[in-house]
């Protein structure tokens, strides 16, 4: 009993020793699956790494793809590529990024917003500055991302229970 109280006191100062709710027969507390303070650090580290990766992917999909379509594909083929980009690739990416953001809405809520803003910036730069139709497309991509984020969050809450 004294060991458990000492370990609880030590963990308050940031030193971590995993404890089990009940010590084993020898009185030694341990749980290999409980990582305590260290686990919170690594969760934050991996979440930041994931955010950077998703933002880089957003930059590629929402900025580089329109540039590639406007620069290298000319004529009717360029129109077909734009249709494919606007009606298949970008909505699918918005749903995927929203589903990922549903894992942790407190930290990742900005990913669908950033994706829609990058689309808006990319299309105004590479296609036509001031075209109001792109505002509508960006709004639809934002709604798709937020809806996917909320559905993903609800599914995760239901599966945890």
C-alpha positions as a Markdown table, in Angstrom:
| # | Residue | x | y | z |
|---|---|---|---|---|
| 1 | Unk | 0.0 | 0.0 | 0.0 |
| 2 | Unk | 2.8 | 2.4 | 0.8 |
| 3 | Unk | 4.4 | 1.8 | -2.6 |
| 4 | Unk | 1.3 | 2.9 | -4.4 |
| 5 | Unk | 1.0 | 6.1 | -2.3 |
| 6 | Unk | 4.7 | 6.9 | -3.0 |
| 7 | Unk | 4.3 | 6.4 | -6.7 |
| 8 | Unk | 1.2 | 8.6 | -6.8 |
| 9 | Unk | 3.2 | 11.3 | -5.1 |
| 10 | Unk | 6.1 | 11.0 | -7.4 |
| 11 | Unk | 3.9 | 11.2 | -10.5 |
| 12 | Unk | 2.6 | 14.6 | -9.4 |
| 13 | Unk | 6.0 | 16.1 | -10.0 |
| 14 | Unk | 6.2 | 14.7 | -13.5 |
| 15 | Unk | 8.2 | 11.5 | -12.8 |
| 16 | Unk | 6.3 | 8.6 | -14.1 |
| 17 | Unk | 6.0 | 5.0 | -12.9 |
| 18 | Unk | 3.1 | 3.1 | -14.4 |
| 19 | Unk | 0.8 | 1.7 | -11.8 |
| 20 | Unk | -1.9 | -0.9 | -11.9 |
| 21 | Unk | -5.2 | -0.5 | -10.0 |
| 22 | Unk | -4.3 | -3.5 | -7.9 |
| 23 | Unk | -0.6 | -4.5 | -7.3 |
| 24 | Unk | 0.3 | -8.1 | -8.2 |
| 25 | Unk | 1.1 | -10.7 | -5.5 |
| 26 | Unk | 4.5 | -9.4 | -4.8 |
| 27 | Unk | 3.1 | -5.9 | -4.3 |
| 28 | Unk | 4.9 | -4.4 | -7.3 |
| 29 | Unk | 2.6 | -2.2 | -9.4 |
| 30 | Unk | 2.9 | -2.2 | -13.1 |
| 31 | Unk | 0.9 | -1.8 | -16.3 |
| 32 | Unk | 2.8 | -2.0 | -19.6 |
| 33 | Unk | 0.0 | -0.4 | -21.6 |
| 34 | Unk | -0.3 | 2.7 | -19.4 |
| 35 | Unk | 2.2 | 5.3 | -20.6 |
| 36 | Unk | 1.0 | 8.4 | -18.6 |
| 37 | Unk | 2.8 | 11.6 | -19.1 |
| 38 | Unk | 5.1 | 10.3 | -21.9 |
| 39 | Unk | 2.0 | 9.2 | -23.9 |
| 40 | Unk | 0.5 | 12.7 | -23.9 |
| 41 | Unk | 3.8 | 14.1 | -25.3 |
| 42 | Unk | 4.0 | 11.5 | -28.1 |
| 43 | Unk | 0.3 | 12.0 | -29.0 |
| 44 | Unk | 0.9 | 15.7 | -29.4 |
| 45 | Unk | 4.1 | 15.1 | -31.4 |
| 46 | Unk | 2.4 | 12.7 | -33.8 |
| 47 | Unk | -0.7 | 14.9 | -34.1 |
| 48 | Unk | 1.6 | 17.9 | -35.1 |
| 49 | Unk | 3.4 | 15.7 | -37.6 |
| 50 | Unk | 0.0 | 14.6 | -39.1 |
| 51 | Unk | -1.2 | 18.2 | -39.3 |
| 52 | Unk | 1.9 | 19.2 | -41.2 |
| 53 | Unk | 1.5 | 16.2 | -43.6 |
| 54 | Unk | -2.1 | 17.0 | -44.2 |
| 55 | Unk | -1.4 | 20.7 | -44.8 |
| 56 | Unk | 1.3 | 19.7 | -47.3 |
| 57 | Unk | -1.1 | 17.4 | -49.1 |
| 58 | Unk | -3.7 | 20.2 | -49.1 |
| 59 | Unk | -1.1 | 22.5 | -50.7 |
| 60 | Unk | -0.4 | 19.9 | -53.4 |
| 61 | Unk | -4.0 | 19.0 | -54.1 |
| 62 | Unk | -5.5 | 22.5 | -53.9 |
| 63 | Unk | -2.6 | 24.6 | -55.2 |
| 64 | Unk | -0.3 | 22.4 | -57.4 |
| 65 | Unk | -3.0 | 20.5 | -59.2 |
| 66 | Unk | -4.8 | 23.7 | -60.5 |
| 67 | Unk | -1.4 | 25.0 | -61.5 |
| 68 | Unk | -0.5 | 21.8 | -63.4 |
| 69 | Unk | -3.9 | 21.9 | -65.1 |
| 70 | Unk | -3.6 | 25.5 | -66.2 |
| 71 | Unk | 0.0 | 25.3 | -67.3 |
| 72 | Unk | 0.4 | 21.9 | -69.0 |
| 73 | Unk | -3.0 | 20.9 | -70.3 |
| 74 | Unk | -4.4 | 23.1 | -73.1 |
| 75 | Unk | -7.7 | 23.3 | -75.0 |
| 76 | Unk | -10.5 | 20.8 | -74.5 |
| 77 | Unk | -8.3 | 18.4 | -72.6 |
| 78 | Unk | -7.7 | 21.2 | -70.0 |
| 79 | Unk | -11.5 | 21.6 | -69.6 |
| 80 | Unk | -11.8 | 17.9 | -69.0 |
| 81 | Unk | -9.0 | 17.9 | -66.4 |
| 82 | Unk | -10.7 | 20.9 | -64.7 |
| 83 | Unk | -14.0 | 19.0 | -64.5 |
| 84 | Unk | -12.2 | 16.0 | -63.1 |
| 85 | Unk | -10.4 | 18.2 | -60.6 |
| 86 | Unk | -13.4 | 20.2 | -59.5 |
| 87 | Unk | -16.0 | 17.4 | -59.4 |
| 88 | Unk | -14.0 | 14.3 | -58.3 |
| 89 | Unk | -10.5 | 15.0 | -56.9 |
| 90 | Unk | -11.2 | 18.1 | -54.7 |
| 91 | Unk | -14.5 | 16.8 | -53.2 |
| 92 | Unk | -13.0 | 13.5 | -52.4 |
| 93 | Unk | -10.0 | 15.1 | -50.8 |
| 94 | Unk | -12.3 | 17.4 | -48.8 |
| 95 | Unk | -14.2 | 14.4 | -47.5 |
| 96 | Unk | -11.0 | 12.6 | -46.6 |
| 97 | Unk | -9.5 | 15.5 | -44.8 |
| 98 | Unk | -12.8 | 16.0 | -42.9 |
| 99 | Unk | -12.8 | 12.3 | -41.9 |
| 100 | Unk | -9.3 | 12.7 | -40.6 |
| 101 | Unk | -10.2 | 15.9 | -38.7 |
| 102 | Unk | -13.0 | 14.1 | -37.0 |
| 103 | Unk | -10.4 | 12.1 | -35.0 |
| 104 | Unk | -9.7 | 15.1 | -32.8 |
| 105 | Unk | -11.9 | 18.1 | -33.6 |
| 106 | Unk | -10.4 | 20.3 | -30.9 |
| 107 | Unk | -7.0 | 20.3 | -32.6 |
| 108 | Unk | -7.9 | 19.5 | -36.2 |
| 109 | Unk | -11.0 | 21.6 | -36.9 |
| 110 | Unk | -9.0 | 24.0 | -39.1 |
| 111 | Unk | -7.9 | 21.4 | -41.7 |
| 112 | Unk | -11.1 | 21.5 | -43.8 |
| 113 | Unk | -11.1 | 25.3 | -43.6 |
| 114 | Unk | -7.5 | 25.5 | -44.7 |
| 115 | Unk | -8.2 | 23.2 | -47.5 |
| 116 | Unk | -11.1 | 25.3 | -48.8 |
| 117 | Unk | -9.1 | 28.5 | -48.5 |
| 118 | Unk | -6.1 | 27.0 | -50.4 |
| 119 | Unk | -8.5 | 25.9 | -53.2 |
| 120 | Unk | -9.9 | 29.4 | -53.4 |
| 121 | Unk | -6.4 | 31.0 | -53.5 |
| 122 | Unk | -5.2 | 28.5 | -56.0 |
| 123 | Unk | -8.0 | 28.9 | -58.4 |
| 124 | Unk | -8.0 | 32.7 | -58.3 |
| 125 | Unk | -4.3 | 32.7 | -58.9 |
| 126 | Unk | -4.1 | 30.1 | -61.7 |
| 127 | Unk | -7.5 | 30.5 | -63.5 |
| 128 | Unk | -9.3 | 33.8 | -63.2 |
| 129 | Unk | -9.0 | 36.4 | -60.4 |
| 130 | Unk | -12.3 | 37.5 | -59.2 |
| 131 | Unk | -14.4 | 34.6 | -60.5 |
| 132 | Unk | -17.3 | 34.2 | -58.1 |
| 133 | Unk | -18.0 | 30.6 | -59.1 |
| 134 | Unk | -14.9 | 29.6 | -57.2 |
| 135 | Unk | -16.4 | 31.0 | -54.0 |
| 136 | Unk | -19.3 | 28.6 | -54.4 |
| 137 | Unk | -16.9 | 25.7 | -55.0 |
| 138 | Unk | -14.9 | 26.6 | -52.0 |
| 139 | Unk | -18.0 | 26.8 | -49.9 |
| 140 | Unk | -19.2 | 23.4 | -51.1 |
| 141 | Unk | -15.8 | 21.8 | -50.3 |
| 142 | Unk | -15.9 | 23.4 | -46.8 |
| 143 | Unk | -19.4 | 22.0 | -46.2 |
| 144 | Unk | -18.3 | 18.6 | -47.4 |
| 145 | Unk | -15.2 | 18.7 | -45.1 |
| 146 | Unk | -17.2 | 19.8 | -42.1 |
| 147 | Unk | -19.9 | 17.2 | -42.6 |
| 148 | Unk | -17.4 | 14.4 | -42.9 |
| 149 | Unk | -15.6 | 15.7 | -39.8 |
| 150 | Unk | -18.8 | 15.6 | -37.8 |
| 151 | Unk | -19.9 | 12.2 | -39.1 |
| 152 | Unk | -16.5 | 10.8 | -38.3 |
| 153 | Unk | -16.6 | 12.3 | -34.8 |
| 154 | Unk | -20.1 | 10.7 | -34.2 |
| 155 | Unk | -18.9 | 7.3 | -35.5 |
| 156 | Unk | -15.9 | 7.4 | -33.2 |
| 157 | Unk | -18.1 | 8.3 | -30.2 |
| 158 | Unk | -20.5 | 5.5 | -31.0 |
| 159 | Unk | -17.7 | 2.9 | -31.4 |
| 160 | Unk | -16.0 | 3.9 | -28.1 |
| 161 | Unk | -19.2 | 3.2 | -26.2 |
